[in-house]
């Protein structure tokens, strides 16, 4: 069986955004009438990402994702997120906490 999958949307990770106030993000989402699942589908990310941003488990996201979330919530990006230039997005680990390690170059 040959099933074609839709490619994941790739976000620019050169600039990352930090959530200013978690409660503001939750309030804006509820005021717009979206569930976490609905907003995740519109922003092309997972529901777990939206939940982590709202609870503070994930402190930052890419600039593209922040702009997409702000667009669907009908808010300015500056109302919801704080910009951090020149920094890389923090590494995300899986549930067991393991991360990839690069081989040491001799």
C-alpha positions as CSV (number, residue, x, y, z in Angstrom):
1,X,0.0,0.0,0.0
2,X,1.5,3.3,-1.1
3,X,0.3,6.2,1.0
4,X,1.6,9.7,0.5
5,X,2.1,11.8,3.5
6,X,1.9,15.6,3.6
7,X,5.3,17.0,4.4
8,X,5.7,18.8,7.7
9,X,5.9,22.5,7.5
10,X,9.4,23.6,8.3
11,X,9.9,26.7,10.4
12,X,12.8,29.1,10.3
13,X,14.8,28.6,13.5
14,X,17.3,31.5,13.3
15,X,15.1,33.7,15.5
16,X,13.0,32.4,18.3
17,X,10.1,33.8,20.3
18,X,9.3,33.5,24.0
19,X,5.8,33.6,25.4
20,X,5.3,36.8,27.4
21,X,2.4,35.7,29.5
22,X,0.9,32.2,29.5
23,X,-2.5,33.4,30.6
24,X,-2.7,35.9,27.8
25,X,-2.2,33.2,25.2
26,X,-4.9,31.0,26.8
27,X,-7.3,33.9,27.0
28,X,-6.7,34.9,23.4
29,X,-7.3,31.3,22.2
30,X,-10.5,31.0,24.2
31,X,-11.8,34.4,23.1
32,X,-11.2,33.4,19.5
33,X,-13.3,30.3,20.1
34,X,-10.6,27.7,19.4
35,X,-9.7,24.6,21.3
36,X,-6.0,23.7,21.6
37,X,-6.5,21.1,18.9
38,X,-8.2,23.6,16.6
39,X,-5.4,26.2,16.9
40,X,-2.8,23.5,16.4
41,X,-4.5,22.4,13.2
42,X,-4.6,26.0,11.9
43,X,-1.0,26.7,12.9
44,X,0.2,23.3,11.5
45,X,1.8,22.1,14.7
46,X,0.7,19.6,17.4
47,X,-1.8,20.1,20.2
48,X,1.0,19.2,22.6
49,X,3.0,22.2,21.3
50,X,0.1,24.6,22.0
51,X,-0.4,23.0,25.4
52,X,3.3,23.3,26.3
53,X,3.3,27.0,25.2
54,X,0.3,27.7,27.4
55,X,1.5,25.9,30.5
56,X,5.1,27.1,30.2
57,X,6.6,23.7,29.7
58,X,8.0,25.0,26.4
59,X,9.4,28.5,26.8
60,X,9.9,29.4,23.2
61,X,9.0,28.6,19.6
62,X,10.1,29.7,16.1
63,X,9.2,33.1,14.9
64,X,7.2,31.7,12.0
65,X,5.1,29.6,14.5
66,X,4.6,32.6,16.7
67,X,3.4,34.7,13.8
68,X,1.0,32.0,12.7
69,X,-0.5,31.6,16.1
70,X,-0.9,35.4,16.5
71,X,-2.5,35.7,13.1
72,X,-5.2,33.0,14.0
73,X,-5.8,34.6,17.4
74,X,-6.2,38.0,15.7
75,X,-3.4,39.6,17.9
76,X,-0.1,41.3,17.2
77,X,2.9,39.1,17.7
78,X,4.3,41.6,20.3
79,X,1.2,41.1,22.5
80,X,1.9,37.4,22.9
81,X,5.6,36.8,22.3
82,X,9.0,38.4,22.9
83,X,11.6,38.2,20.2
84,X,15.1,36.8,20.8
85,X,17.5,37.4,17.8
86,X,20.7,35.5,17.0
87,X,19.9,32.6,19.4
88,X,19.1,29.1,18.4
89,X,15.9,27.4,19.4
90,X,16.4,25.2,22.5
91,X,16.9,21.5,21.8
92,X,13.7,19.5,22.3
93,X,14.0,16.1,23.9
94,X,11.7,13.1,23.7
95,X,9.6,11.8,26.6
96,X,12.4,9.7,28.0
97,X,14.7,12.7,28.1
98,X,17.3,11.4,25.7
99,X,18.9,13.7,23.1
100,X,21.0,13.1,20.1
101,X,24.7,13.5,20.6
102,X,27.1,14.3,17.8
103,X,30.2,12.3,17.4
104,X,33.3,14.0,18.8
105,X,35.6,15.3,16.1
106,X,39.2,14.4,16.8
